[in-house]
């Protein structure tokens, strides 16, 4: 996954919630643009979780992403 792909969905207007798929099988849902931050180098992302904790994810471990709109349209 490229940092440009993450930035594209993160900065889309209007914003659409999306899911980040990680190599270990986790699915991290981003429901608001303020719930994700990219480091300046673009290698690491920080994801705010609903319980006010956060995940730090190496971009090399991101296997894909999909907007919730796409997920709902495909029946997933």
N, C-alpha and C positions, 0 to 999 in steps of 0.2 A: 504494500500500500504506500502511496506517496503522500507527502505532506500537502501537496497541491489538491489532491482528492479530498482530504479532510477539510482543508480550508474552503473548498468550493461548497460543500454541504453546510459547513459551519457559518459561512458568510452569506448564504442564499437569502434573498429577500423576495417574498416573505419567507421567514425561517420555517422549515419543516423538521419536526423531530426525526431522529435517525438512530439506527442501531449500529454499533461497532462490534464486529466479530473478531475475537482474539484466538490465537493458535491453540490455547488450552481448552477451547470450547465455550468460554464465557461469551455472553452477549451483554453489552453495556449500552443502555438506552440513554440517549441525550434528548431530553424533552425541552430544553431551553438553551439558547446560545451561551448564556452565562455559566452553564454547567460544564463547559470544556475550555481548556486553555492549552495552547501549544507553546513549547519553549521556543526561544528565538532561533535556535539552530534547527528546529523542526524535527528533532529525533524523538522527543518525548512528549506525551500528552498527559494532562491531568484532568480527571473526570470527577466532578462533584456527584456524590451519591445522595439519595433521598434522606439517609440518616445523618447527614452533615459530615460524613467521612469523605474520603476521596481515594481514588485509584490513580496510581502512576503507571502508565503503560508505555513500553518501548514501541515506537512506531513499526519496528521490524517484526513485531509479534502480531500486528493487525493484519488479519487475512481478508477482510472485506468490510463493506458497510452498505447499508440500505436504508432508505427513508421509510418511515412508518407507513406513508402513503403507498409506496411500492409493496410493502409487506401485506397490507390490507387488500390491495388489488389482486395479489397472487393467492389470497386465501390463507396466508401464514400468520 
